[in-house]
Amino acid sequence: MSWIIRNGSPVHIYRGSGIFCFNCADFTEYKYKSKYKLVCPKCGDIFELEPSLWDLVKDLREANNLTMAELARRIGSSRSTIYRIENRRVIPKLDTVLKLAKALEADKDLFLKKLEEIREANK
């Protein structure tokens, strides 16, 4: 399950089953307009996805032209740890998240918020 943010209100999106479109008042299969934007094929309404911590790590790593191995070295970890984080195979530990935020020059508070969202969703 991921989150979609529309007009400040969170809406669930379930992979494979579509999204609930308020304009159509129905679940519909979605189409990607861009990486974090979906469009309803029935009415054209645009839904903005909020990236997860996993997505942010990968996006920022790539934006900084870092390999997984380079990022791992920066945080004192292994390439496989970065791989597992980016591929949603592990919930990173708090200290790892803080190191990632620093290494990627990201907002520490945003990373902590995203970590909390993951933990809440996996209770």
N, CA, C and O atoms as a MOPAC input file, in Angstrom:
PM7 MOZYME 1SCF
protein

 N      0.84100 1    -1.17400 1     0.00000 1
 C      0.00000 1     0.00000 1     0.00000 1
 C      0.88500 1     1.23700 1     0.00000 1
 O      1.87000 1     1.31000 1     0.73600 1
 N      0.52900 1     2.19500 1    -0.82200 1
 C      1.20800 1     3.47900 1    -0.87300 1
 C      0.17900 1     4.55000 1    -0.56100 1
 O     -1.01100 1     4.26800 1    -0.42400 1
 N      0.64400 1     5.75600 1    -0.45200 1
 C     -0.26400 1     6.86300 1    -0.18600 1
 C     -0.32900 1     7.78100 1    -1.38900 1
 O      0.67300 1     8.00500 1    -2.06900 1
 N     -1.48300 1     8.29600 1    -1.63900 1
 C     -1.66000 1     9.35900 1    -2.61000 1
 C     -2.14800 1    10.56600 1    -1.82300 1
 O     -2.98600 1    10.43300 1    -0.93200 1
 N     -1.63100 1    11.72500 1    -2.14600 1
 C     -2.08500 1    12.94200 1    -1.48900 1
 C     -2.86900 1    13.75100 1    -2.51500 1
 O     -2.36000 1    14.08300 1    -3.58600 1
 N     -4.11200 1    14.06300 1    -2.17300 1
 C     -4.95100 1    14.86100 1    -3.05900 1
 C     -5.61400 1    15.92800 1    -2.21700 1
 O     -6.35100 1    15.62800 1    -1.27800 1
 N     -5.35100 1    17.15300 1    -2.55400 1
 C     -5.92500 1    18.28700 1    -1.82100 1
 C     -5.67100 1    18.18800 1    -0.31900 1
 O     -6.52400 1    18.55600 1     0.48900 1
 N     -4.49100 1    17.68800 1     0.04600 1
 C     -4.11400 1    17.61400 1     1.44300 1
 C     -4.66600 1    16.42100 1     2.19300 1
 O     -4.34400 1    16.24100 1     3.36800 1
 N     -5.48400 1    15.60200 1     1.55700 1
 C     -6.05500 1    14.44100 1     2.22800 1
 C     -5.42600 1    13.15900 1     1.69800 1
 O     -5.33600 1    12.97700 1     0.48300 1
 N     -4.98700 1    12.26500 1     2.58700 1
 C     -4.40400 1    11.02200 1     2.10800 1
 C     -5.47500 1    10.07200 1     1.57900 1
 O     -6.55100 1     9.93300 1     2.16200 1
 N     -5.16100 1     9.43500 1     0.48300 1
 C     -6.03900 1     8.44400 1    -0.12100 1
 C     -5.18900 1     7.20800 1    -0.35400 1
 O     -4.04500 1     7.32400 1    -0.79400 1
 N     -5.71700 1     6.04200 1    -0.07200 1
 C     -4.93600 1     4.82400 1    -0.28700 1
 C     -4.91500 1     4.44200 1    -1.74600 1
 O     -5.89100 1     4.63900 1    -2.47100 1
 N     -3.80600 1     3.90100 1    -2.16600 1
 C     -3.71000 1     3.30000 1    -3.48600 1
 C     -3.23700 1     1.86900 1    -3.28800 1
 O     -2.25300 1     1.62500 1    -2.59000 1
 N     -3.91300 1     0.95900 1    -3.87800 1
 C     -3.54400 1    -0.44900 1    -3.76500 1
 C     -3.04100 1    -0.90800 1    -5.11300 1
 O     -3.76200 1    -0.83900 1    -6.10900 1
 N     -1.81400 1    -1.37200 1    -5.15100 1
 C     -1.21600 1    -1.79500 1    -6.40800 1
 C     -2.07100 1    -2.87900 1    -7.05900 1
 O     -2.44900 1    -3.86300 1    -6.42300 1
 N     -2.36100 1    -2.67800 1    -8.31400 1
 C     -3.09700 1    -3.67700 1    -9.07000 1
 C     -4.60100 1    -3.51300 1    -9.02000 1
 O     -5.29600 1    -3.97600 1    -9.92400 1
 N     -5.12800 1    -2.86300 1    -7.98300 1
 C     -6.57700 1    -2.72700 1    -7.89300 1
 C     -7.04800 1    -1.32200 1    -8.23900 1
 O     -8.25300 1    -1.07200 1    -8.28900 1
 N     -6.13600 1    -0.41800 1    -8.47300 1
 C     -6.51500 1     0.91800 1    -8.88600 1
 C     -6.60600 1     1.90300 1    -7.74300 1
 O     -6.22800 1     1.60900 1    -6.60900 1
 N     -7.11600 1     3.07900 1    -8.06600 1
 C     -7.26600 1     4.14600 1    -7.09400 1
 C     -8.72200 1     4.55800 1    -7.03500 1
 O     -9.48100 1     4.32900 1    -7.97600 1
 N     -9.10200 1     5.15800 1    -5.94300 1
 C    -10.44400 1     5.71400 1    -5.85200 1
 C    -10.38500 1     7.13500 1    -6.36400 1
 O     -9.69000 1     7.97900 1    -5.79800 1
 N    -11.10900 1     7.40000 1    -7.42800 1
 C    -11.16600 1     8.74400 1    -8.01100 1
 C    -12.41500 1     9.43800 1    -7.48200 1
 O    -13.52400 1     8.93200 1    -7.65300 1
 N    -12.24700 1    10.58400 1    -6.84700 1
 C    -13.38300 1    11.31200 1    -6.28900 1
 C    -14.31100 1    11.83400 1    -7.38500 1
 O    -15.52500 1    11.88900 1    -7.19300 1
 N    -13.75900 1    12.21100 1    -8.51300 1
 C    -14.59900 1    12.71900 1    -9.60400 1
 C    -15.46500 1    11.62000 1   -10.19500 1
 O    -16.63600 1    11.84700 1   -10.49700 1
 N    -14.89400 1    10.42100 1   -10.36400 1
 C    -15.63100 1     9.29900 1   -10.94100 1
 C    -16.41200 1     8.52900 1    -9.88300 1
 O    -17.32000 1     7.76600 1   -10.21100 1
 N    -16.05900 1     8.72900 1    -8.61100 1
 C    -16.64800 1     8.00700 1    -7.47900 1
 C    -16.56400 1     6.50300 1    -7.69500 1
 O    -17.51700 1     5.76200 1    -7.45500 1
 N    -15.39000 1     6.07600 1    -8.15700 1
 C    -15.20200 1     4.66200 1    -8.45800 1
 C    -13.70600 1     4.35000 1    -8.42800 1
 O    -12.86700 1     5.23800 1    -8.57600 1
 N    -13.39200 1     3.06900 1    -8.23300 1
 C    -12.01600 1     2.62400 1    -8.38300 1
 C    -11.72900 1     2.43800 1    -9.86300 1
 O    -12.57200 1     1.92900 1   -10.60200 1
 N    -10.57200 1     2.83900 1   -10.28700 1
 C    -10.19700 1     2.71400 1   -11.68200 1
 C     -8.72400 1     2.38500 1   -11.79100 1
 O     -7.93900 1     2.74200 1   -10.91300 1
 N     -8.34700 1     1.71700 1   -12.84500 1
 C     -6.93000 1     1.49800 1   -13.10300 1
 C     -6.31400 1     2.85000 1   -13.43100 1
 O     -6.94600 1     3.68100 1   -14.08300 1
 N     -5.11000 1     3.06600 1   -12.99200 1
 C     -4.47200 1     4.35400 1   -13.19000 1
 C     -3.36700 1     4.24300 1   -14.22400 1
 O     -2.90000 1     3.15000 1   -14.54700 1
 N     -2.96300 1     5.38300 1   -14.73100 1
 C     -1.84600 1     5.45900 1   -15.65600 1
 C     -0.86100 1     6.47300 1   -15.09400 1
 O     -1.25400 1     7.50600 1   -14.55100 1
 N      0.42900 1     6.16200 1   -15.23200 1
 C      1.44400 1     7.08100 1   -14.74000 1
 C      1.62200 1     8.22800 1   -15.71700 1
 O      1.82700 1     8.01800 1   -16.91200 1
 N      1.54100 1     9.44700 1   -15.19500 1
 C      1.84200 1    10.63900 1   -15.98200 1
 C      3.33400 1    10.95200 1   -15.84400 1
 O      3.99000 1    11.36200 1   -16.80200 1
 N      3.84200 1    10.75100 1   -14.65300 1
 C      5.27200 1    10.84600 1   -14.36500 1
 C      5.51800 1     9.95600 1   -13.16100 1
 O      4.59800 1     9.28700 1   -12.69100 1
 N      6.74000 1     9.93600 1   -12.65500 1
 C      7.08100 1     9.00100 1   -11.59600 1
 C      6.17100 1     9.10800 1   -10.37500 1
 O      5.80800 1     8.08700 1    -9.79100 1
 N      5.80000 1    10.31000 1    -9.98300 1
 C      4.98000 1    10.50400 1    -8.79400 1
 C      3.62900 1    11.13900 1    -9.10000 1
 O      3.00200 1    11.73200 1    -8.22200 1
 N      3.18400 1    11.01400 1   -10.34200 1
 C      1.86500 1    11.52200 1   -10.70400 1
 C      1.10800 1    10.45300 1   -11.48300 1
 O      1.63200 1     9.83300 1   -12.40800 1
 N     -0.13800 1    10.26100 1   -11.07500 1
 C     -1.01800 1     9.31900 1   -11.74500 1
 C     -2.18000 1    10.10000 1   -12.32600 1
 O     -2.56100 1    11.14700 1   -11.80300 1
 N     -2.73500 1     9.59200 1   -13.39900 1
 C     -3.88800 1    10.24700 1   -13.99400 1
 C     -5.01500 1     9.23600 1   -14.14300 1
 O     -4.79500 1     8.09900 1   -14.56200 1
 N     -6.21600 1     9.66000 1   -13.79800 1
 C     -7.40000 1     8.82500 1   -13.95600 1
 C     -7.74700 1     8.80000 1   -15.44300 1
 O     -7.95900 1     9.85600 1   -16.03800 1
 N     -7.80800 1     7.61700 1   -16.05300 1
 C     -8.10500 1     7.56100 1   -17.48800 1
 C     -9.55000 1     7.93100 1   -17.82000 1
 O     -9.86700 1     8.22700 1   -18.97200 1
 N    -10.42200 1     7.91400 1   -16.81700 1
 C    -11.83100 1     8.24600 1   -17.07500 1
 C    -12.06800 1     9.75500 1   -17.12500 1
 O    -12.72500 1    10.25600 1   -18.03700 1
 N    -11.52700 1    10.47800 1   -16.13600 1
 C    -11.82800 1    11.91400 1   -16.05500 1
 C    -10.59800 1    12.80600 1   -16.21300 1
 O    -10.73000 1    14.01700 1   -16.38900 1
 N     -9.40200 1    12.21600 1   -16.15100 1
 C     -8.18200 1    13.00500 1   -16.30200 1
 C     -7.68600 1    13.64600 1   -15.02300 1
 O     -6.70900 1    14.39500 1   -15.04900 1
 N     -8.34300 1    13.36500 1   -13.89600 1
 C     -7.90800 1    13.92300 1   -12.61800 1
 C     -6.50100 1    13.41200 1   -12.29600 1
 O     -6.19500 1    12.24100 1   -12.52200 1
 N     -5.65600 1    14.28500 1   -11.77400 1
 C     -4.27100 1    13.93000 1   -11.47900 1
 C     -4.11500 1    13.70600 1    -9.97900 1
 O     -4.57500 1    14.50800 1    -9.16600 1
 N     -3.47000 1    12.61900 1    -9.63300 1
 C     -3.17900 1    12.25600 1    -8.25000 1
 C     -1.68000 1    12.32100 1    -8.05700 1
 O     -0.92400 1    11.79800 1    -8.87500 1
 N     -1.24300 1    12.95800 1    -6.98400 1
 C      0.18500 1    13.05900 1    -6.70800 1
 C      0.57600 1    12.05100 1    -5.64000 1
 O      0.00500 1    12.02800 1    -4.54900 1
 N      1.54300 1    11.23100 1    -5.96400 1
 C      2.08800 1    10.27600 1    -5.01300 1
 C      3.10200 1    10.96600 1    -4.13000 1
 O      3.84200 1    11.84000 1    -4.58200 1
 N      3.13500 1    10.57800 1    -2.89300 1
 C      4.16500 1    11.07300 1    -1.99200 1
 C      5.20300 1     9.96200 1    -1.87700 1
 O      4.87800 1     8.86400 1    -1.42600 1
 N      6.44500 1    10.22500 1    -2.27600 1
 C      7.45300 1     9.16000 1    -2.25300 1
 C      7.72900 1     8.66200 1    -0.83900 1
 O      7.68600 1     9.42300 1     0.12800 1
 N      8.01100 1     7.37800 1    -0.74600 1
 C      8.36200 1     6.76700 1     0.53300 1
 C      9.83200 1     7.03000 1     0.84200 1
 O     10.56300 1     7.57300 1     0.01300 1
 N     10.24700 1     6.64800 1     2.01800 1
 C     11.66600 1     6.74800 1     2.38200 1
 C     12.51400 1     5.96300 1     1.39200 1
 O     13.56800 1     6.42600 1     0.95600 1
 N     12.04200 1     4.76800 1     1.04300 1
 C     12.78100 1     3.93200 1     0.09600 1
 C     12.97800 1     4.66100 1    -1.23100 1
 O     14.07000 1     4.65400 1    -1.80000 1
 N     11.90000 1     5.29500 1    -1.71900 1
 C     11.97500 1     6.04000 1    -2.97600 1
 C     12.92100 1     7.23000 1    -2.86000 1
 O     13.70800 1     7.49700 1    -3.76800 1
 N     12.84000 1     7.94200 1    -1.74000 1
 C     13.69900 1     9.11200 1    -1.55300 1
 C     15.17600 1     8.75000 1    -1.56800 1
 O     15.98800 1     9.45100 1    -2.17100 1
 N     15.51900 1     7.65700 1    -0.90600 1
 C     16.92500 1     7.24000 1    -0.86900 1
 C     17.42000 1     6.99100 1    -2.29000 1
 O     18.47500 1     7.48800 1    -2.68500 1
 N     16.66000 1     6.22500 1    -3.04600 1
 C     17.07800 1     5.91100 1    -4.41900 1
 C     17.12600 1     7.16500 1    -5.28600 1
 O     18.10100 1     7.38300 1    -6.00600 1
 N     16.07900 1     7.99300 1    -5.22300 1
 C     16.03700 1     9.20200 1    -6.05000 1
 C     17.18600 1    10.14600 1    -5.73700 1
 O     17.81800 1    10.67800 1    -6.65000 1
 N     17.46300 1    10.36000 1    -4.45600 1
 C     18.54900 1    11.26600 1    -4.07600 1
 C     19.91300 1    10.68100 1    -4.40400 1
 O     20.82500 1    11.40600 1    -4.80200 1
 N     20.05500 1     9.37600 1    -4.23900 1
 C     21.32700 1     8.73300 1    -4.60500 1
 C     21.59400 1     8.93600 1    -6.09000 1
 O     22.69300 1     9.31900 1    -6.49000 1
 N     20.57600 1     8.67400 1    -6.89800 1
 C     20.73600 1     8.83000 1    -8.34600 1
 C     20.94400 1    10.29100 1    -8.73600 1
 O     21.74500 1    10.58300 1    -9.62400 1
 N     20.23600 1    11.21000 1    -8.08700 1
 C     20.39200 1    12.64000 1    -8.38100 1
 C     21.80200 1    13.13200 1    -8.06000 1
 O     22.30800 1    14.05400 1    -8.69900 1
 N     22.43000 1    12.50600 1    -7.06200 1
 C     23.80100 1    12.86600 1    -6.69000 1
 C     24.84500 1    12.02900 1    -7.43000 1
 O     26.03400 1    12.08700 1    -7.11400 1
 N     24.39600 1    11.25500 1    -8.41100 1
 C     25.28000 1    10.40700 1    -9.22000 1
 C     26.14800 1     9.49000 1    -8.37100 1
 O     27.34100 1     9.32800 1    -8.62700 1
 N     25.53000 1     8.89500 1    -7.35600 1
 C     26.24000 1     7.96200 1    -6.48700 1
 C     25.82700 1     6.53100 1    -6.81800 1
 O     24.66100 1     6.26700 1    -7.11100 1
 N     26.76900 1     5.62900 1    -6.76900 1
 C     26.42800 1     4.22000 1    -6.86600 1
 C     25.99400 1     3.74900 1    -5.48600 1
 O     26.19900 1     4.43600 1    -4.48600 1
 N     25.40000 1     2.58300 1    -5.45100 1
 C     25.03000 1     2.01300 1    -4.14900 1
 C     26.27000 1     1.82400 1    -3.28900 1
 O     26.24500 1     2.08100 1    -2.08600 1
 N     27.35200 1     1.37300 1    -3.91000 1
 C     28.59800 1     1.14300 1    -3.17100 1
 C     29.15300 1     2.44500 1    -2.60200 1
 O     29.64700 1     2.46900 1    -1.47500 1
 N     29.07200 1     3.53100 1    -3.37600 1
 C     29.57500 1     4.82000 1    -2.88900 1
 C     28.73900 1     5.33000 1    -1.71300 1
 O     29.28300 1     5.83000 1    -0.72900 1
 N     27.43300 1     5.20100 1    -1.82100 1
 C     26.57500 1     5.62600 1    -0.72000 1
 C     26.82700 1     4.76700 1     0.51300 1
 O     26.87000 1     5.27200 1     1.63400 1
 N     26.98900 1     3.48800 1     0.30000 1
 C     27.27300 1     2.57900 1     1.42100 1
 C     28.55700 1     2.98500 1     2.13500 1
 O     28.60500 1     2.99800 1     3.36500 1
 N     29.58900 1     3.31400 1     1.37900 1
 C     30.85800 1     3.75100 1     1.98700 1
 C     30.64900 1     5.02200 1     2.81000 1
 O     31.20500 1     5.16200 1     3.89900 1
 N     29.85800 1     5.92900 1     2.29200 1
 C     29.62000 1     7.19400 1     3.00300 1
 C     28.93900 1     7.00000 1     4.35200 1
 O     29.15700 1     7.77400 1     5.28300 1
 N     28.11900 1     5.97100 1     4.44800 1
 C     27.41100 1     5.75800 1     5.71400 1
 C     28.01100 1     4.62300 1     6.53100 1
 O     27.49600 1     4.27700 1     7.59400 1
 N     29.10100 1     4.04500 1     6.03300 1
 C     29.76300 1     2.97000 1     6.77200 1
 C     28.96400 1     1.68000 1     6.77400 1
 O     28.86600 1     0.99500 1     7.79200 1
 N     28.39500 1     1.35700 1     5.61900 1
 C     27.56000 1     0.17100 1     5.50200 1
 C     27.96800 1    -0.62300 1     4.26900 1
 O     29.00600 1    -0.35600 1     3.66500 1
 N     27.15000 1    -1.59300 1     3.90300 1
 C     27.45300 1    -2.40500 1     2.72900 1
 C     26.52200 1    -2.03900 1     1.57100 1
 O     25.45100 1    -1.46500 1     1.76800 1
 N     26.96300 1    -2.38600 1     0.36500 1
 C     26.15400 1    -2.15600 1    -0.81800 1
 C     24.83500 1    -2.92200 1    -0.71100 1
 O     23.79200 1    -2.43000 1    -1.14100 1
 N     24.88300 1    -4.11300 1    -0.14200 1
 C     23.66600 1    -4.91300 1    -0.02500 1
 C     22.63700 1    -4.24700 1     0.89400 1
 O     21.43300 1    -4.40700 1     0.69200 1
 N     23.09700 1    -3.51000 1     1.89100 1
 C     22.17500 1    -2.77300 1     2.76400 1
 C     21.43000 1    -1.71400 1     1.96100 1
 O     20.21400 1    -1.57200 1     2.09100 1
 N     22.15800 1    -0.97500 1     1.13600 1
 C     21.52900 1     0.05500 1     0.29700 1
 C     20.55600 1    -0.59900 1    -0.67300 1
 O     19.45000 1    -0.10000 1    -0.87600 1
 N     20.96100 1    -1.70800 1    -1.27000 1
 C     20.08800 1    -2.43600 1    -2.18700 1
 C     18.78600 1    -2.84100 1    -1.48000 1
 O     17.69400 1    -2.64200 1    -2.01200 1
 N     18.91500 1    -3.40400 1    -0.29100 1
 C     17.73000 1    -3.86300 1     0.44500 1
 C     16.81900 1    -2.69600 1     0.83500 1
 O     15.59600 1    -2.84100 1     0.84300 1
 N     17.40400 1    -1.55200 1     1.15600 1
 C     16.60000 1    -0.37700 1     1.49400 1
 C     15.85600 1     0.11400 1     0.25200 1
 O     14.64300 1     0.31900 1     0.29300 1
 N     16.57300 1     0.30100 1    -0.83800 1
 C     15.96200 1     0.83200 1    -2.05600 1
 C     14.91600 1    -0.10800 1    -2.64000 1
 O     14.00200 1     0.34300 1    -3.33100 1
 N     15.03200 1    -1.38600 1    -2.37900 1
 C     14.10000 1    -2.36400 1    -2.92500 1
 C     13.07500 1    -2.83600 1    -1.90400 1
 O     12.44000 1    -3.87700 1    -2.07800 1
 N     12.92000 1    -2.05800 1    -0.83500 1
 C     11.87300 1    -2.27400 1     0.17300 1
 C     11.94000 1    -3.64300 1     0.83300 1
 O     10.91300 1    -4.22500 1     1.18300 1
 N     13.13400 1    -4.14500 1     0.99800 1
 C     13.29100 1    -5.45300 1     1.62200 1
 C     13.60200 1    -5.36100 1     3.10300 1
 O     13.61200 1    -6.37000 1     3.80800 1
 N     13.85500 1    -4.14800 1     3.57200 1
 C     14.19200 1    -3.94600 1     4.97600 1
 C     13.70500 1    -2.56600 1     5.40600 1
 O     13.69600 1    -1.62200 1     4.61500 1
 N     13.30700 1    -2.46500 1     6.64800 1
 C     13.01800 1    -1.15400 1     7.23400 1
 C     14.31100 1    -0.71200 1     7.89400 1
 O     14.77100 1    -1.35100 1     8.83900 1
 N     14.90200 1     0.37000 1     7.41200 1
 C     16.19400 1     0.77900 1     7.96200 1
 C     16.10200 1     1.20100 1     9.42000 1
 O     15.07600 1     1.69800 1     9.88400 1
 N     17.20100 1     0.98700 1    10.12200 1
 C     17.28800 1     1.40200 1    11.52300 1
 C     17.41800 1     2.92500 1    11.58500 1
 O     17.82300 1     3.57700 1    10.62400 1
 N     17.06100 1     3.46100 1    12.74200 1
 C     17.09700 1     4.90400 1    12.94500 1
 C     18.46700 1     5.49300 1    12.63700 1
 O     18.56100 1     6.49600 1    11.93000 1
 N     19.52500 1     4.88900 1    13.15200 1
 C     20.86000 1     5.44600 1    12.91000 1
 C     21.22900 1     5.40100 1    11.42900 1
 O     21.92400 1     6.29100 1    10.94000 1
 N     20.77400 1     4.38100 1    10.71400 1
 C     21.03500 1     4.29000 1     9.27700 1
 C     20.30000 1     5.40400 1     8.53800 1
 O     20.85200 1     6.01100 1     7.62000 1
 N     19.06900 1     5.67200 1     8.93200 1
 C     18.28800 1     6.74000 1     8.30300 1
 C     18.95900 1     8.09300 1     8.51600 1
 O     19.02400 1     8.90700 1     7.59500 1
 N     19.45100 1     8.33100 1     9.71000 1
 C     20.13400 1     9.59900 1     9.98400 1
 C     21.42100 1     9.72100 1     9.15500 1
 O     21.72900 1    10.79500 1     8.63800 1
 N     22.15800 1     8.63400 1     9.03400 1
 C     23.37200 1     8.64900 1     8.21400 1
 C     23.03800 1     8.86900 1     6.73900 1
 O     23.74600 1     9.59300 1     6.03900 1
 N     21.96200 1     8.24400 1     6.27400 1
 C     21.54100 1     8.43200 1     4.88400 1
 C     21.15900 1     9.88300 1     4.62100 1
 O     21.55100 1    10.45200 1     3.60300 1
 N     20.40200 1    10.48100 1     5.52800 1
 C     19.99800 1    11.87700 1     5.35900 1
 C     21.22400 1    12.78100 1     5.26100 1
 O     21.27600 1    13.68100 1     4.42300 1
 N     22.19500 1    12.53600 1     6.11200 1
 C     23.41500 1    13.35400 1     6.09300 1
 C     24.20100 1    13.12900 1     4.80300 1
 O     24.62800 1    14.08900 1     4.16300 1
 N     24.39000 1    11.87900 1     4.42400 1
 C     25.17200 1    11.56000 1     3.22600 1
 C     24.51600 1    12.08000 1     1.95500 1
 O     25.20100 1    12.45100 1     1.00100 1
 N     23.18900 1    12.10600 1     1.94600 1
 C     22.46000 1    12.56000 1     0.76200 1
 C     22.08200 1    14.03700 1     0.84100 1
 O     21.40200 1    14.56400 1    -0.03900 1
 N     22.53700 1    14.70000 1     1.91800 1
 C     22.26200 1    16.11900 1     2.14200 1
 C     20.75400 1    16.38400 1     2.07200 1
 O     20.29300 1    17.32400 1     1.42500 1
 N     20.01500 1    15.52500 1     2.75700 1
 C     18.55400 1    15.60700 1     2.76300 1
 C     18.05800 1    16.13300 1     4.10200 1
 O     18.80900 1    16.21700 1     5.07500 1
 N     16.80100 1    16.47800 1     4.12900 1
 C     16.15700 1    16.96800 1     5.34500 1
 C     15.99600 1    15.80600 1     6.32100 1
 O     15.23600 1    14.87100 1     6.07200 1
 N     16.71000 1    15.87800 1     7.41500 1
 C     16.68100 1    14.81900 1     8.43300 1
 C     15.26600 1    14.59400 1     8.95200 1
 O     14.84900 1    13.45100 1     9.14100 1
 N     14.52700 1    15.67100 1     9.18300 1
 C     13.17100 1    15.54700 1     9.70900 1
 C     12.24500 1    14.83300 1     8.72300 1
 O     11.38400 1    14.05300 1     9.13000 1
 N     12.42300 1    15.10000 1     7.43700 1
 C     11.62100 1    14.41000 1     6.42100 1
 C     11.92300 1    12.91500 1     6.43600 1
 O     11.00500 1    12.09600 1     6.38100 1
 N     13.20000 1    12.55500 1     6.51000 1
 C     13.58200 1    11.14100 1     6.54600 1
 C     13.01000 1    10.46200 1     7.79100 1
 O     12.54000 1     9.32700 1     7.71700 1
 N     13.04700 1    11.14600 1     8.92200 1
 C     12.49300 1    10.57300 1    10.15100 1
 C     10.97900 1    10.40300 1    10.05100 1
 O     10.42800 1     9.41000 1    10.52800 1
 N     10.31400 1    11.36800 1     9.43400 1
 C      8.87000 1    11.27300 1     9.22700 1
 C      8.53700 1    10.07100 1     8.34900 1
 O      7.60200 1     9.32300 1     8.63300 1
 N      9.30300 1     9.89700 1     7.29100 1
 C      9.07200 1     8.77600 1     6.37000 1
 C      9.33900 1     7.43800 1     7.05300 1
 O      8.63600 1     6.46000 1     6.79800 1
 N     10.34000 1     7.39000 1     7.90900 1
 C     10.62200 1     6.16500 1     8.65600 1
 C      9.44500 1     5.83700 1     9.57900 1
 O      9.04000 1     4.68000 1     9.69100 1
 N      8.90900 1     6.84700 1    10.22700 1
 C      7.76400 1     6.63200 1    11.11500 1
 C      6.55500 1     6.12600 1    10.33800 1
 O      5.82900 1     5.25700 1    10.82000 1
 N      6.33400 1     6.65600 1     9.15000 1
 C      5.22500 1     6.18600 1     8.30600 1
 C      5.38000 1     4.70800 1     7.97100 1
 O      4.40700 1     3.95500 1     7.99600 1
 N      6.59500 1     4.29900 1     7.66100 1
 C      6.84900 1     2.88400 1     7.36300 1
 C      6.58000 1     2.03200 1     8.58500 1
 O      5.93000 1     0.99000 1     8.49700 1
 N      7.08000 1     2.47700 1     9.72100 1
 C      6.88200 1     1.70100 1    10.95900 1
 C      5.39900 1     1.58700 1    11.29900 1
 O      4.93800 1     0.51500 1    11.68900 1
 N      4.65600 1     2.66600 1    11.15700 1
 C      3.21800 1     2.64500 1    11.44500 1
 C      2.48100 1     1.69700 1    10.51200 1
 O      1.59800 1     0.95200 1    10.93700 1
 N      2.85000 1     1.73200 1     9.24200 1
 C      2.18000 1     0.86600 1     8.25900 1
 C      2.49600 1    -0.60300 1     8.45400 1
 O      1.76100 1    -1.46800 1     7.97800 1
 N      3.59000 1    -0.89200 1     9.15500 1
 C      4.00800 1    -2.27800 1     9.33800 1
 C      3.78800 1    -2.79800 1    10.75000 1
 O      4.40000 1    -3.79100 1    11.14300 1
 N      2.93400 1    -2.14800 1    11.51000 1
 C      2.62600 1    -2.59700 1    12.86700 1
 C      1.76100 1    -3.83200 1    12.82700 1
 O      1.39400 1    -4.36300 1    13.87500 1

